[in-house]
Amino acid sequence: MGKYRIRVATGDSLLAGSSNLVQLWLVGEHGEKDLGKILRPIRIREVQLEVEVSLYLGRLLLVKLRKHKSLVGFDWFCKWIAVQGPGIQGEAFFPCYRWVQGNEIICLPEGTARTVRDDPQNQFKKHREQELEERRKVYRWGFWKEGLILPIVGNTQWDLPRNERFREDKDLDFSLSLAKVLKDLALKGTLDLTNSVRRLEDFNKVFPRGKTPLAERVRNSWKDDALFGYQFLNGANPMLLRRSTRLPSRLVLPPEMEDLKTQLEKELQTGSLFEADFSLLDGVKPNVIIFKQQYVAAPLVMLKLQPDGRLLPMVIQLQPPRNGCPPPVLFLPSDPPMAWLLAKTWVRSSDFQLHQLQSHLLRGHLIAEVISVATMRSLPSLHPIYKLLIPHFRYTMEINVLARSNLVSKWGIFDLVVSTGSGGHVDILQRATAGLTYRSFCPPDDLADRGLLDVKSSLYGQDALRLWGVISRYVEKMVNLFYKSDGAVKDDPELQAWCREITETGLQGAQDRGFPISLESRAQLCHFITMCIFTCTGQHASTHQGQLDWYSWIPNGPCTMQKPPPISKDVTEKDIVDSLPSLHQARTQKTFIKFLGRRQPVMVALGQHKESYFSDPGPQAVLKQFQEELAALDKEIEVRNAGLDLPYEYLRPSMVENSVTICCLAHIIPKLCPP
């Protein structure tokens, strides 16, 4: 018995408060006390209450709350509740960070992380089971297309749980930014339908005024072989390049190119031969846009790594060989300049397709969604791994629902302006999904498999390894706080269910591609969690942030090609211009790329989340160490970049979003291109 001091924190956003009364209960080891309807959380960030309780509750286990609506119900975003009183050492902290809706009773356990083993008296057993039962009703697996990984159920953002939808600060930023780009498109886009591109310089008409320094560099130097090769190492899509271990079987060299074969074999023997193979695009049905046929190629590029770190193209084959057809034309740097430029432009368009669909959408957005849905279905809020991962899921589900309903849907942006739209994009996603391997999501393994570990000019590779290392050390310290042995990992039923939910259900049986279906040791658990966090943060950032830099100049990353791949080297500038997107397509591409690439004013950088899911000091100290390591890495990259001709910033921790939350193409499509 005695006095309890209670602090209640409401969210910071404009509509976080509620005028409805809220009823509170304190639940302790020795009893439960209904405090009544003592709280009205109108928009005040923190409210303090004092109550007398005649019953000795002992150590507090839970705080329960229930919002009562009067004539009108207003949702309330509760950040946390803190309690001081008899039987409590210091202050008991009860994290919430979610919306309180309707009149349901919400139970908030004290913020000390606990596995099932950490609760020998089963004080939280009922709560854990009830919480997961309720979550599984709300976070249900959906279905999108055959052969793809599973999404959350729902066709629009309004089908999602309220806690997964944007808050008004994100919505306001989106709306204001969208209005600006739509104004530009409305004023200029209509005229584009009557104007045509006659020269390459005409693409300056759609080059964004708010360009980045690198975008300006790309516009001025996009024809250079060195910049062409650099993009495979450090551009928008650094995931395709690999060191050659043999000459590709599809590379058919005619007898008159014996010198080229000798040169390729020499580079192969010295370990300096690399390749970028776009075979995933072979046979993909191209789009038809406004009654005009578009075209898709499946190039192969062979490149050599120079001693100075430059990666230079040696030969380009635009299509694989076909039975009964002449060998495909091979384009060389020594060819007429326009022929060589057109071949490179075809490669850049093919890279645009695989970048947006395979590297960005699938390997970034959709995989993060699988991890987040599985976590919500399998790990209760008390679980230490839930607390560790939950900051990295912010807004991911809404981003992805918008993408599926608008980006790659009927009449979405791919159907309207991209050469792989109208079904080809789904084919690519299905092919890419079939090839997803666990190792490819772990940079130490992926870079080793692709032969890039020792390539010093792979700045993506260097930074990915260093960022992976920082995240790995953070995860290891957290895991070791709660799992004192490998047996503790194996004996955690919630953890094992979570792993199976990801691999068997969300990824649709990916164990045959290396994804685990059980976790047998602390080391294996750390590796798996590091993969989850890196995928939701660094890996997504590496394929998202370069879009404005590399695609603002349309010829360097055309969303479509309007003429077939060349079969001769008799090429003029007009042939290149006629192959590239129309002015209207180019402006639409520029508009969504500019919208995508802008700096997010409500961005939360990696490790800088303000939510405190752990109340115990051990995890808080580990998080602080993580933030310090991230700051040190950020400074190291800044110093390195100062001495580079082309700085690489996509994996600077201060530039990496804490979750897959950055606006995707989906947000602007309904306004840009109504069906």
Secondary structure, DSSP 8 states (H G I E B T S, - for coil): -EEEEEEEEE-SSTT---SSEEEEEEEETTEEEEEEEEE---S-SEEEEEEEESS---SEEEEEEEEE-SSS---EEEEEEEEE-TT-SS-EEEEEEEEE-TT-EEEEE-SS---GGG-TT-SSHHHHHHHHHHHHHHS-B---STTS---BS-SSGGGS-GGGS--HHHHHHHHHHHHHHHHHHHHHHHHHTT----SGGGGGGGS-TT--HHHHHHHHHTT-HHHHHHHHHHSS-TTS-EE-SS--TT----GGGHHHHHHHHHHHHHT-EEEEE-GGGTT----EETTEE-B----EEEEEE-TTS-EEEEEEESS---TTS----EE-TTS-HHHHHHHHHHHHHHHHHHIIIIIIIIIIIIHHHHHHHHHHHH--TTSHHHHHHGGGGTTHHHHHHHIIIIISSTTSHHHHH-TTTTTHHHHHHHHHHHT--SGGGSHHHHHHHTT-TT-TT-HHHHHHHHHHHHHHHHHHHHHHHH--SHHHHHT-HHHHHHHHIIIIIITSSGGGGT--SS--SHHHHHHHHHHHHHIIIIIHHHHHTTHHHHHSSGGGS-S-BSS---SSS---HHHHHHHS--HHHHHHHHHHHHHHHS--TT--BTT--------SHHHHHHHHHHHHHHHHHHHHHHHHHHT-SS---TT-GGGSBSSS-S--GGGTHHHHS--
